[in-house]
């Protein structure tokens, strides 16, 4: 992603996502040892129809941000609306 910037403040992240009609979600995924981990997701409304992805559970912003902080993640965004969750340690 060129010309990207990274958001770490909760209010900035929530505003960016809400401006694009997104909502927070969490999926529980299992690792190869059977342990469970929370995978943070953002769900965006698409202009075309479609079903909701299996395994995605909508959550409150408070719960989503608690997990974001626990995993030490930030949201990297691009001018074209693309986004990805990145490690905050990679920012330094």
C-alpha positions in Angstrom: 0.0 0.0 0.0 1.5 3.3 -1.0 0.7 6.6 0.7 -0.6 4.7 3.7 -0.9 5.9 7.2 -1.4 4.1 10.5 -4.1 4.7 13.0 -3.6 3.8 16.7 -6.0 6.0 18.5 -9.4 4.3 19.1 -11.4 7.3 18.1 -9.5 7.7 14.8 -9.9 4.0 14.0 -13.6 4.0 14.8 -14.3 7.1 12.8 -12.4 5.8 9.7 -14.2 2.5 9.8 -17.7 4.0 10.4 -17.1 6.5 7.6 -16.8 3.5 5.3 -19.9 1.7 6.8 -17.8 -0.8 8.6 -18.4 -2.7 11.9 -16.1 -4.5 14.2 -16.1 -8.3 14.4 -14.1 -11.1 15.9 -13.5 -14.6 14.7 -12.2 -17.4 16.9 -9.6 -19.4 15.1 -7.7 -22.5 16.2 -4.0 -23.0 15.8 -2.4 -26.3 14.8 -2.1 -27.2 18.5 -5.8 -26.8 19.1 -5.5 -23.5 21.0 -8.0 -20.8 20.3 -7.1 -17.2 19.3 -9.2 -14.1 18.6 -8.8 -12.8 15.1 -9.9 -9.2 14.7 -11.9 -8.4 11.6 -13.7 -5.4 10.1 -16.9 -6.0 8.2 -17.8 -3.5 5.5 -21.2 -3.2 3.8 -20.8 -3.9 0.1 -23.0 -2.5 -2.6 -23.7 -6.0 -3.9 -25.5 -8.6 -1.9 -24.0 -11.5 -0.2 -24.0 -13.6 2.9 -22.2 -12.8 6.1 -18.9 -14.8 6.4 -19.1 -17.8 8.7 -17.2 -17.5 11.9 -17.4 -13.7 12.1 -19.2 -12.5 15.2 -20.1 -8.8 15.5 -18.8 -7.2 18.7 -19.0 -3.9 20.4 -16.3 -1.3 19.8 -15.2 -1.7 23.4 -14.6 -5.4 23.0 -12.9 -5.0 19.7 -10.5 -2.3 21.0 -9.7 -4.3 24.1 -8.5 -7.1 21.8 -6.7 -4.7 19.5 -4.8 -3.4 22.5 -4.1 -6.9 23.9 -2.7 -8.0 20.6 -0.8 -4.6 20.2 -2.2 -3.9 16.8 -2.9 -0.8 14.7 -4.9 -0.1 11.6 -2.9 0.8 8.4 -5.1 2.6 5.9 -4.6 3.6 2.3 -6.3 6.4 0.3 -8.2 3.8 -1.8 -9.9 2.5 1.3 -7.8 -0.6 1.7 -6.9 -1.4 5.3 -5.0 -4.0 7.3 -4.2 -4.7 10.9 -0.5 -4.5 11.7 1.7 -5.0 14.7 2.4 -1.8 16.6 6.0 -3.0 17.2 6.5 -2.8 13.4 5.8 0.9 13.6 9.0 1.7 15.6 
